[in-house]
Amino acid sequence: MKQLLVLGAGTAGTMVVNKLRPLLDADEWKITIVDQHETHYYQPGFLFIPFGMYSKNDVVKPKRDFIPPGVELIMSPVEVIEPEHNRVRLVKEGRYLNYDFLVIATGARTHPEQTPGLQEHEWNRSIYDFYTIEGALALARHLRTWQGGRLVVNVVENPIKCPVAPLEFLMLADWFFHEQGIRDRVELIYATPLSGAFTKPIASKHLGDILVQKGIQVEPEFLVMEVDPDAKKLVSYDEREVGYDLLVTVPLNMGDELIARSGLGDELNYVPVNKHTFLSPKYANIFALGDAAGVPTSKAGSVAHFAVDCFAENFERYIDGLEMLPTFDGHANCFIESGFGKGLLIDFNYEVEPLPGRYPLPGVGPFTLLQESEMNHWGKMMFRWMYWNILLKGQPLPLPARMSMSGKWRQ
């Protein structure tokens, strides 16, 4: 019997076993998925917790609830992948698992300890994050009684999970502090290593002034060297300083340390793979999906969804001895909360930057691209139900995995 082993029961790993179980003959294929944590987190929901829009119960469910019948789930950390021997060694009982094909879906995590001064955020009452459940809950408690000052959101380095989340946080903060009646006592600053809030020309043309309209200052090309938690300031490599009263940080994102231990990753522990097929260039039976994959597109749930859809069909070809097709085009779409019950939507891929228009139906939408609307906000809010009930379970959505130009306006 052939063995398909999936490492990681997060978004990508869970979707891939749900997609492949019906496609692979159960008499010929055993599918095993390994993870060390029992809880599945709806990570896009972390953004809403600091503002009281979601609670912890809205973003957590047991991982076992989403693993389909016929798939073995093993709960254990993985010590190392041994690709030369087609096996992995588990921490639990030192057990070995052999595989014919391996899918790495071990995700990405924040590493505040990589930036001097940020590691203190676990006890420092002026430094918080919202990329972890613990950070989001602690920030929610802090914002309940915060009376204003200079709030700085900073991104240490790209790539990060959900690249638009820091912008969303700032725009939701603008709305939140208006609702609290203290917006005039809050200064909002975005310190980003990028050249601006929106770096693609067309998106910048349509959305470039949205932060200005909301009174949010951008500190561009700010590559943070260290944080001084005592003086409450960020220091960049070019010696610029940004002071804060409250720092909301997006620390360095890196792939799982398992990837480094196994010699399979780049400098950030992401697995280099073909950007269209997710196949390792070094090992013909290893793939990486989701945030673990070192491909030049967003690390976001929509990308994992579109990628898994493309991968499932391609994997069927591959195990039948056919060449994999370059089916995944880097497709991503992201709802962007802009506050006051409105949102934005962007849709793009490796080759095509975000364009204005309507999505997903030409001329109808119901979602507008690169334009604020209440419908876009509700699209973002409805996504949580879709995530738990449709996407994780591998059920089909009436959306093409590859990007469509229908309904988009060329500039």
DOTI-224422 format. One record per residue (C-alpha): residue number from 1; x, y negated, z negated. Coordinates in Angstrom, 2 decimals, always signed. Example, Ala and Ser with C-alpha at 12.3 -4.5 7.8 and 13.67 -1.06 7.14 Angstrom:
# residues 2
   filum      east     north        up
       1    +12.30     +4.50     -7.80
       2    +13.67     +1.06     -7.14
END
This chain:
# residues 411
   filum      east     north        up
       1     +0.00     +0.00     +0.00
       2     +1.32     -3.45     +0.89
       3     +1.82     -5.98     -1.88
       4     +0.92     -9.68     -1.59
       5     +2.20    -11.59     -4.62
       6     +1.12    -15.16     -5.38
       7     +2.95    -17.19     -8.01
       8     +0.77    -19.89     -9.56
       9     -2.98    -19.90    -10.14
      10     -3.45    -23.63     -9.69
      11     -5.30    -25.22     -6.79
      12     -3.34    -23.75     -3.87
      13     -2.73    -20.33     -5.41
      14     -6.35    -19.85     -6.42
      15     -7.64    -20.93     -3.01
      16     -5.25    -18.66     -1.14
      17     -6.27    -15.47     -3.00
      18     -9.93    -16.35     -2.48
      19     -9.34    -16.88     +1.22
      20     -7.19    -13.80     +1.79
      21     -9.02    -11.21     -0.31
      22    -11.91    -10.89     +2.20
      23     -9.49    -10.90     +5.15
      24     -7.12     -8.16     +3.93
      25     -8.27     -4.54     +3.80
      26     -8.53     -3.59     +0.13
      27     -7.41     -0.04     +0.96
      28     -4.19     -1.36     +2.48
      29     -3.39     -4.48     +0.48
      30     -2.96     -5.13     -3.21
      31     -3.10     -8.84     -4.15
      32     -1.59    -10.00     -7.43
      33     -1.47    -13.55     -8.80
      34     +0.75    -14.57    -11.72
      35     +0.44    -17.60    -14.00
      36     +1.53    -18.42    -17.54
      37     -1.37    -20.72    -18.49
      38     -4.99    -19.70    -19.06
      39     -6.48    -23.15    -18.37
      40     -7.17    -24.61    -14.93
      41     -7.10    -28.42    -14.82
      42     -8.96    -30.59    -12.35
      43     -6.04    -32.97    -12.07
      44     -7.77    -35.73    -10.04
      45    -10.04    -36.17    -13.05
      46     -7.17    -37.22    -15.32
      47     -7.40    -40.68    -13.71
      48    -10.88    -41.25    -15.15
      49    -10.21    -40.14    -18.73
      50     -8.44    -43.33    -19.92
      51    -11.47    -45.39    -18.89
      52    -14.04    -43.14    -20.56
      53    -15.51    -41.97    -17.25
      54    -14.57    -38.31    -17.84
      55    -13.91    -36.30    -20.96
      56    -11.58    -33.36    -21.41
      57    -14.48    -30.95    -20.89
      58    -14.99    -32.34    -17.39
      59    -11.53    -31.33    -16.22
      60    -10.82    -27.92    -17.79
      61    -12.07    -24.40    -17.07
      62    -10.58    -20.91    -17.51
      63     -8.43    -19.81    -14.57
      64     -9.89    -16.32    -14.78
      65    -13.29    -17.68    -13.71
      66    -11.93    -18.42    -10.23
      67     -9.93    -15.26     -9.48
      68    -12.02    -13.03     -7.19
      69    -12.77     -9.34     -7.79
      70    -10.06     -7.14     -6.36
      71     -7.23     -9.52     -7.26
      72     -5.03     -8.67    -10.25
      73     -4.25    -11.60    -12.54
      74     -1.14    -11.32    -14.71
      75     -0.53    -13.89    -17.42
      76     +3.20    -14.36    -17.89
      77     +5.96    -16.86    -17.16
      78     +8.22    -15.82    -14.29
      79    +11.90    -15.56    -15.12
      80    +13.31    -15.42    -11.60
      81    +12.50    -14.65     -7.97
      82    +14.93    -12.21     -6.37
      83    +14.29    -12.64     -2.63
      84    +17.09    -10.32     -1.59
      85    +15.32     -7.50     -3.44
      86    +11.71     -8.60     -2.65
      87    +10.77     -8.79     -6.30
      88    +10.23    -11.15     -9.22
      89    +11.08    -10.62    -12.87
      90     +8.49    -11.62    -15.43
      91     +9.35    -12.93    -18.89
      92     +6.71    -10.66    -20.39
      93     +8.33     -7.31    -21.18
      94    +11.00     -7.97    -18.55
      95     +8.65     -6.44    -16.01
      96     +9.45     -6.45    -12.29
      97     +6.87     -7.03     -9.56
      98     +7.73     -5.97     -6.03
      99     +6.24     -7.67     -3.00
     100     +6.02     -7.35     +0.75
     101     +4.97    -11.00     +1.04
     102     +5.36    -13.76     -1.51
     103     +3.38    -17.02     -1.72
     104     +4.90    -19.62     -4.04
     105     +2.28    -22.01     -5.38
     106     +3.93    -23.12     -8.62
     107     +3.02    -26.80     -8.25
     108     +4.81    -29.90     -9.51
     109     +5.21    -31.45    -12.94
     110     +6.31    -34.75    -14.43
     111     +9.77    -35.08    -15.96
     112    +10.05    -38.21    -18.10
     113    +13.31    -36.91    -19.57
     114    +14.99    -37.57    -16.21
     115    +14.70    -41.36    -16.77
     116    +16.54    -42.81    -19.78
     117    +14.04    -44.24    -22.23
     118    +10.94    -42.56    -20.81
     119    +11.27    -39.43    -22.90
     120    +10.30    -41.52    -25.89
     121     +6.81    -41.91    -24.45
     122     +5.61    -38.96    -26.50
     123     +5.86    -40.98    -29.68
     124     +6.15    -44.58    -28.45
     125     +2.82    -46.36    -28.73
     126     +3.54    -48.65    -25.78
     127     +4.42    -45.97    -23.17
     128     +1.78    -43.64    -21.76
     129     +1.02    -41.56    -18.67
     130     -2.13    -40.19    -17.08
     131     -0.58    -37.36    -15.07
     132     -0.95    -34.91    -17.96
     133     -4.07    -34.10    -19.94
     134     -2.29    -35.04    -23.17
     135     -1.18    -38.37    -21.72
     136     -4.59    -39.23    -20.32
     137     -6.31    -38.51    -23.65
     138     -3.74    -40.50    -25.64
     139     -4.10    -43.45    -23.26
     140     -7.89    -43.30    -23.60
     141     -7.55    -43.60    -27.36
     142     -5.13    -46.50    -27.01
     143     -7.28    -48.47    -24.55
     144    -10.29    -48.33    -26.87
     145     -8.66    -50.87    -29.16
     146     -6.06    -52.58    -26.94
     147     -6.60    -56.33    -26.98
     148     -4.67    -57.28    -23.86
     149     -1.22    -58.28    -22.72
     150     +1.01    -57.24    -19.82
     151     +0.12    -53.80    -18.49
     152     +2.70    -52.38    -16.07
     153     +2.15    -49.30    -13.94
     154     +5.40    -47.93    -12.57
     155     +6.35    -45.07    -10.24
     156     +9.84    -43.75    -10.90
     157    +10.39    -42.06     -7.55
     158     +8.47    -40.47     -4.68
     159     +7.07    -37.99     -3.83
     160     +4.41    -37.85     -6.54
     161     +1.20    -35.92     -6.89
     162     -1.71    -37.94     -5.46
     163     +0.27    -40.94     -4.15
     164     -2.71    -43.31     -4.38
     165     -3.45    -42.56     -8.06
     166     -1.30    -45.43     -9.44
     167     -3.19    -47.90     -7.23
     168     -6.49    -46.41     -8.35
     169     -5.46    -46.75    -11.98
     170     -4.71    -50.44    -11.52
     171     -7.99    -51.19     -9.75
     172     -9.99    -49.22    -12.31
     173     -8.12    -51.10    -15.05
     174     -9.13    -54.39    -13.45
     175    -12.77    -53.26    -13.55
     176    -12.47    -51.77    -17.07
     177    -11.02    -54.92    -18.61
     178    -13.67    -57.05    -16.89
     179    -16.29    -54.80    -18.49
     180    -14.56    -55.17    -21.86
     181    -14.59    -58.95    -21.49
     182    -10.80    -59.27    -21.81
     183     -9.65    -59.35    -18.17
     184     -8.40    -62.92    -18.64
     185     -6.08    -61.61    -21.38
     186     -4.58    -58.81    -19.24
     187     -1.78    -59.15    -16.70
     188     -1.62    -56.19    -14.29
     189     +1.68    -55.38    -12.54
     190     +2.59    -52.56    -10.17
     191     +6.32    -51.71    -10.08
     192     +6.84    -49.41     -7.11
     193     +9.92    -48.05     -5.33
     194     +8.10    -48.60     -2.03
     195     +8.10    -51.81     +0.00
     196     +4.52    -52.58     -0.99
     197     +1.24    -51.14     -2.19
     198     +0.34    -49.93     +1.32
     199     +3.30    -49.13     +3.53
     200     +1.64    -48.01     +6.77
     201     +1.09    -51.04     +9.07
     202     -2.60    -50.53     +9.87
     203     -3.55    -49.69     +6.28
     204     -1.55    -52.69     +5.11
     205     -3.37    -54.91     +7.61
     206     -6.78    -53.81     +6.34
     207     -6.02    -53.37     +2.63
     208     -2.91    -55.44     +2.02
     209     -4.64    -58.20     +0.11
     210     -6.97    -56.07     -2.02
     211     -4.61    -56.14     -5.01
     212     -4.09    -59.88     -4.60
     213     -7.86    -60.39     -4.69
     214     -7.98    -58.43     -7.93
     215     -5.15    -60.39     -9.50
     216     -2.71    -57.46     -9.49
     217     +0.95    -58.35     -8.96
     218     +3.23    -56.02     -6.99
     219     +6.94    -55.68     -7.79
     220     +8.20    -53.91     -4.62
     221    +11.34    -51.83     -4.09
     222    +11.72    -51.46     -7.84
     223    +13.90    -48.40     -8.43
     224    +13.84    -47.93    -12.17
     225    +17.20    -47.09    -13.74
     226    +16.10    -47.02    -17.37
     227    +13.40    -48.03    -19.78
     228    +14.21    -49.95    -22.95
     229    +11.33    -49.04    -25.27
     230    +12.59    -51.33    -28.05
     231    +12.78    -54.43    -25.84
     232     +9.73    -53.20    -23.88
     233    +11.22    -53.62    -20.43
     234    +11.98    -51.68    -17.26
     235    +15.41    -52.16    -15.70
     236    +16.01    -51.43    -12.02
     237    +19.22    -50.36    -10.31
     238    +19.57    -53.88     -8.86
     239    +19.31    -55.22    -12.43
     240    +15.83    -56.68    -12.13
     241    +13.80    -56.46    -15.31
     242    +10.06    -56.14    -15.81
     243     +8.73    -56.61    -19.31
     244     +5.59    -54.92    -20.59
     245     +3.28    -54.73    -23.55
     246     +1.80    -51.49    -22.29
     247     +3.63    -49.24    -19.82
     248     +1.68    -46.62    -17.87
     249     +4.33    -44.55    -16.15
     250     +4.37    -42.02    -13.36
     251     +7.60    -40.14    -14.19
     252     +9.72    -38.26    -11.71
     253     +7.74    -35.37    -10.19
     254     +9.61    -32.11     -9.62
     255     +8.80    -28.56     -8.65
     256     +8.90    -25.71    -11.13
     257    +12.27    -24.89    -12.71
     258    +11.71    -21.30    -11.60
     259    +12.52    -22.48     -8.07
     260    +15.90    -23.84     -9.19
     261    +16.69    -20.69    -11.18
     262    +15.95    -18.63     -8.07
     263    +18.04    -20.76     -5.72
     264    +15.06    -21.45     -3.47
     265    +14.59    -25.20     -3.84
     266    +15.86    -28.60     -2.80
     267    +17.16    -31.22     -5.23
     268    +13.65    -31.74     -6.62
     269    +12.86    -28.01     -6.85
     270    +10.46    -27.99     -3.90
     271    +10.65    -25.02     -1.54
     272    +11.80    -25.91     +2.00
     273     +9.34    -24.41     +4.49
     274     +8.19    -25.00     +8.05
     275     +5.81    -27.96     +7.86
     276     +3.28    -26.34    +10.20
     277     +3.30    -22.72     +8.97
     278     +4.70    -22.88     +5.39
     279     +7.11    -20.07     +6.18
     280    +10.57    -20.18     +4.60
     281    +13.31    -20.69     +7.21
     282    +15.54    -18.34     +5.21
     283    +13.21    -15.52     +4.20
     284    +10.68    -14.12     +6.67
     285     +8.30    -12.94     +3.93
     286     +8.20    -16.01     +1.67
     287     +5.77    -18.92     +1.93
     288     +5.14    -21.98     -0.22
     289     +1.82    -23.81     -0.47
     290     +0.42    -26.79     -2.35
     291     +2.64    -29.14     -4.32
     292     +5.45    -26.55     -4.41
     293     +6.00    -26.86     -0.66
     294     +8.71    -29.20     +0.56
     295     +6.76    -30.69     +3.45
     296     +6.43    -34.40     +4.38
     297     +2.80    -34.94     +3.50
     298     +0.87    -35.95     +0.39
     299     +0.88    -33.71     -2.65
     300     -2.89    -33.76     -3.03
     301     -5.83    -31.41     -3.34
     302     -7.12    -32.17     +0.14
     303     -3.76    -31.19     +1.63
     304     -3.80    -27.90     -0.27
     305     -7.32    -27.22     +1.01
     306     -6.53    -27.94     +4.65
     307     -3.20    -26.13     +4.40
     308     -4.71    -22.97     +2.93
     309     -7.41    -22.93     +5.62
     310     -4.72    -23.03     +8.31
     311     -2.45    -20.59     +6.50
     312     -5.09    -17.88     +6.01
     313     -5.74    -17.49     +9.73
     314     -2.04    -17.70    +10.51
     315     -1.15    -15.08     +7.92
     316     -3.50    -12.61     +9.59
     317     -1.62    -13.11    +12.84
     318     +1.74    -12.79    +11.15
     319     +1.08     -9.46     +9.44
     320     -0.16     -8.10    +12.78
     321     +3.22     -8.87    +14.30
     322     +2.24    -12.06    +16.11
     323     +4.13    -15.32    +15.97
     324     +2.70    -17.92    +13.61
     325     +1.11    -20.90    +15.30
     326     +1.97    -24.50    +14.29
     327     -1.59    -25.02    +13.07
     328     -1.19    -27.32    +10.06
     329     -0.76    -30.94    +11.16
     330     -0.20    -32.57     +7.77
     331     -3.88    -33.52     +7.46
     332     -4.79    -35.39     +4.29
     333     -7.71    -37.50     +3.24
     334     -7.97    -39.37     -0.02
     335    -10.74    -41.29     -1.69
     336     -9.31    -44.31     -3.50
     337    -11.30    -45.73     -6.41
     338    -11.26    -49.53     -6.16
     339    -13.41    -50.35     -9.20
     340    -16.87    -51.83     -9.70
     341    -18.54    -48.73     -8.26
     342    -16.75    -48.87     -4.93
     343    -14.05    -46.89     -3.22
     344    -11.91    -46.56     -0.12
     345    -11.11    -43.59     +2.09
     346     -8.02    -42.84     +4.16
     347     -7.56    -39.97     +6.64
     348     -4.21    -39.22     +8.27
     349     -1.64    -36.57     +9.22
     350     +2.04    -36.16    +10.06
     351     +1.78    -38.20    +13.26
     352     -1.22    -40.51    +12.81
     353     -1.37    -43.17    +10.12
     354     -4.64    -44.10     +8.37
     355     -7.05    -45.74    +10.85
     356    -10.39    -47.54    +10.41
     357    -13.62    -45.90    +11.49
     358    -16.16    -43.43    +10.14
     359    -15.69    -40.00     +8.54
     360    -16.50    -37.20     +9.08
     361    -19.20    -37.89    +11.72
     362    -18.38    -40.45    +14.45
     363    -20.48    -43.58    +14.10
     364    -22.43    -42.08    +11.18
     365    -19.96    -41.39     +8.41
     366    -21.36    -41.50     +5.82
     367    -17.91    -42.60     +4.69
     368    -16.07    -45.64     +6.01
     369    -12.31    -45.58     +6.53
     370    -10.08    -48.41     +5.24
     371    -13.10    -50.26     +3.92
     372    -14.66    -50.53     +0.46
     373    -18.09    -48.99     -0.01
     374    -20.29    -47.53     -2.72
     375    -20.60    -44.33     -0.68
     376    -16.85    -43.81     -0.87
     377    -17.05    -44.10     -4.65
     378    -19.76    -41.46     -4.78
     379    -17.73    -39.27     -2.46
     380    -14.93    -39.38     -5.00
     381    -17.28    -38.59     -7.87
     382    -18.97    -35.73     -5.99
     383    -15.63    -34.14     -5.26
     384    -15.35    -32.69     -8.78
     385    -18.45    -30.53     -8.23
     386    -17.17    -29.48     -4.82
     387    -13.78    -28.61     -6.29
     388    -15.12    -26.30     -8.98
     389    -17.91    -24.72     -6.91
     390    -16.65    -24.61     -3.34
     391    -12.97    -25.35     -2.78
     392    -11.40    -23.21     -5.51
     393    -13.60    -20.28     -4.56
     394    -12.42    -20.44     -0.97
     395    -15.85    -21.16     +0.43
     396    -15.99    -22.99     +3.77
     397    -16.59    -26.70     +4.10
     398    -18.02    -28.24     +7.30
     399    -14.81    -30.23     +7.73
     400    -12.03    -29.44    +10.21
     401     -8.70    -28.47     +8.65
     402     -6.89    -30.34    +11.41
     403     -7.30    -34.10    +11.68
     404     -9.85    -35.32    +14.20
     405     -9.64    -38.65    +16.01
     406    -13.42    -38.70    +16.50
     407    -14.92    -41.79    +14.91
     408    -11.59    -43.53    +14.40
     409    -10.81    -46.89    +15.96
     410     -7.41    -47.11    +17.57
     411     -5.60    -50.34    +16.74
END
